[in-house]
Amino acid sequence: MEEKVYKTMNGAGALNIIMGVLALLAGIAGGVLLLVSGAKLLNGKSKILF
C-alpha cells in the first residue's frame, strides 16, 4: 500500500514540475510577442493619417 502511494506522489511531483516549466515558457513567449507587436505599433504610429 505504501509503495503505491509513493509512486503516485512521485508521478504527481514530476507532473507539477513539467507543468510549471511549460507555464513559465508560455509566459515568456507571450511576453516577447506582446513586446514585439507593441514595438511595431509604436513604430508605425507616424504613418497614420487622419
N, CA and C atoms as a LAMMPS dump frame, in Angstrom:
ITEM: TIMESTEP
0
ITEM: NUMBER OF ATOMS
150
ITEM: BOX BOUNDS ff ff ff
-5.0000000000000000e+02 5.0000000000000000e+02
-5.0000000000000000e+02 5.0000000000000000e+02
-5.0000000000000000e+02 5.0000000000000000e+02
ITEM: ATOMS id mol type element x y z
1 1 1 N 0.822 -1.2 0
2 1 2 C 0 0 0
3 1 3 C 0.866 1.265 0
4 2 1 N 1.901 1.274 0.822
5 2 2 C 2.752 2.456 0.925
6 2 3 C 3.514 2.694 -0.376
7 3 1 N 3.871 1.609 -1.068
8 3 2 C 4.603 1.747 -2.313
9 3 3 C 3.733 2.404 -3.387
10 4 1 N 2.456 2.091 -3.408
11 4 2 C 1.531 2.673 -4.384
12 4 3 C 1.382 4.178 -4.133
13 5 1 N 1.283 4.569 -2.878
14 5 2 C 1.178 5.984 -2.529
15 5 3 C 2.455 6.714 -2.92
16 6 1 N 3.614 6.084 -2.691
17 6 2 C 4.9 6.687 -3.044
18 6 3 C 4.998 6.909 -4.549
19 7 1 N 4.591 5.926 -5.34
20 7 2 C 4.636 6.059 -6.797
21 7 3 C 3.683 7.138 -7.283
22 8 1 N 2.514 7.233 -6.674
23 8 2 C 1.547 8.259 -7.053
24 8 3 C 2.082 9.648 -6.739
25 9 1 N 2.68 9.811 -5.564
26 9 2 C 3.25 11.103 -5.195
27 9 3 C 4.422 11.469 -6.1
28 10 1 N 5.218 10.492 -6.486
29 10 2 C 6.355 10.735 -7.365
30 10 3 C 5.859 11.212 -8.735
31 11 1 N 4.837 10.575 -9.263
32 11 2 C 4.27 10.974 -10.556
33 11 3 C 3.658 12.356 -10.501
34 12 1 N 2.959 12.658 -9.409
35 12 2 C 2.334 13.971 -9.26
36 12 3 C 3.392 15.068 -9.146
37 13 1 N 4.46 14.797 -8.445
38 13 2 C 5.542 15.782 -8.312
39 13 3 C 6.214 16.063 -9.643
40 14 1 N 6.462 15.014 -10.411
41 14 2 C 7.081 15.186 -11.725
42 14 3 C 6.157 15.966 -12.651
43 15 1 N 4.871 15.653 -12.607
44 15 2 C 3.902 16.368 -13.443
45 15 3 C 3.837 17.843 -13.063
46 16 1 N 3.888 18.151 -11.777
47 16 2 C 3.864 19.547 -11.33
48 16 3 C 5.079 20.316 -11.825
49 17 1 N 6.238 19.682 -11.813
50 17 2 C 7.449 20.34 -12.309
51 17 3 C 7.334 20.601 -13.802
52 18 1 N 6.866 19.611 -14.556
53 18 2 C 6.714 19.772 -16.004
54 18 3 C 5.716 20.878 -16.327
55 19 1 N 4.592 20.897 -15.638
56 19 2 C 3.572 21.926 -15.892
57 19 3 C 4.092 23.308 -15.521
58 20 1 N 4.893 23.406 -14.471
59 20 2 C 5.478 24.684 -14.086
60 20 3 C 6.427 25.216 -15.142
61 21 1 N 7.24 24.34 -15.7
62 21 2 C 8.177 24.75 -16.746
63 21 3 C 7.415 25.184 -17.99
64 22 1 N 6.387 24.438 -18.362
65 22 2 C 5.589 24.798 -19.531
66 22 3 C 4.878 26.139 -19.34
67 23 1 N 4.355 26.384 -18.15
68 23 2 C 3.696 27.661 -17.879
69 23 3 C 4.703 28.813 -17.944
70 24 1 N 5.894 28.58 -17.443
71 24 2 C 6.939 29.599 -17.498
72 24 3 C 7.324 29.92 -18.936
73 25 1 N 7.493 28.889 -19.759
74 25 2 C 7.848 29.099 -21.155
75 25 3 C 6.729 29.807 -21.919
76 26 1 N 5.491 29.439 -21.64
77 26 2 C 4.365 30.094 -22.305
78 26 3 C 4.279 31.563 -21.909
79 27 1 N 4.544 31.878 -20.654
80 27 2 C 4.536 33.262 -20.194
81 27 3 C 5.624 34.092 -20.846
82 28 1 N 6.804 33.526 -20.952
83 28 2 C 7.918 34.24 -21.586
84 28 3 C 7.621 34.469 -23.066
85 29 1 N 7.12 33.435 -23.742
86 29 2 C 6.804 33.564 -25.169
87 29 3 C 5.71 34.602 -25.387
88 30 1 N 4.687 34.597 -24.552
89 30 2 C 3.621 35.59 -24.668
90 30 3 C 4.124 36.996 -24.435
91 31 1 N 4.994 37.174 -23.46
92 31 2 C 5.558 38.489 -23.187
93 31 3 C 6.403 39.009 -24.337
94 32 1 N 7.187 38.142 -24.935
95 32 2 C 8.009 38.547 -26.081
96 32 3 C 7.114 38.955 -27.249
97 33 1 N 6.076 38.173 -27.511
98 33 2 C 5.16 38.512 -28.606
99 33 3 C 4.47 39.853 -28.364
100 34 1 N 4.079 40.124 -27.129
101 34 2 C 3.452 41.404 -26.809
102 34 3 C 4.42 42.562 -26.993
103 35 1 N 5.669 42.388 -26.588
104 35 2 C 6.669 43.442 -26.77
105 35 3 C 6.921 43.727 -28.245
106 36 1 N 7.021 42.682 -29.044
107 36 2 C 7.284 42.861 -30.471
108 36 3 C 6.107 43.556 -31.151
109 37 1 N 4.894 43.128 -30.858
110 37 2 C 3.737 43.751 -31.501
111 37 3 C 3.563 45.198 -31.041
112 38 1 N 3.857 45.492 -29.782
113 38 2 C 3.786 46.865 -29.293
114 38 3 C 4.815 47.758 -29.957
115 39 1 N 6.004 47.222 -30.159
116 39 2 C 7.052 47.995 -30.831
117 39 3 C 6.672 48.288 -32.278
118 40 1 N 6.048 47.325 -32.95
119 40 2 C 5.603 47.549 -34.329
120 40 3 C 4.513 48.615 -34.386
121 41 1 N 3.605 48.601 -33.412
122 41 2 C 2.55 49.614 -33.376
123 41 3 C 3.138 51.005 -33.155
124 42 1 N 4.062 51.122 -32.234
125 42 2 C 4.672 52.42 -31.967
126 42 3 C 5.502 52.899 -33.151
127 43 1 N 6.149 51.982 -33.833
128 43 2 C 6.961 52.347 -34.996
129 43 3 C 6.095 52.832 -36.147
130 44 1 N 4.922 52.248 -36.33
131 44 2 C 4.043 52.617 -37.437
132 44 3 C 3.097 53.755 -37.101
133 45 1 N 3.199 54.3 -35.917
134 45 2 C 2.291 55.374 -35.473
135 45 3 C 2.396 56.612 -36.36
136 46 1 N 3.595 56.921 -36.817
137 46 2 C 3.775 58.145 -37.598
138 46 3 C 3.219 58.017 -39.024
139 47 1 N 2.926 56.812 -39.468
140 47 2 C 2.434 56.611 -40.826
141 47 3 C 0.92 56.739 -40.943
142 48 1 N 0.228 56.914 -39.825
143 48 2 C -1.231 57 -39.828
144 48 3 C -1.657 58.431 -40.097
145 49 1 N -2.553 58.599 -41.033
146 49 2 C -3.089 59.922 -41.36
147 49 3 C -4.575 59.95 -41.034
148 50 1 N -5.006 60.988 -40.335
149 50 2 C -6.432 61.166 -40.019
150 50 3 C -6.948 62.405 -40.666
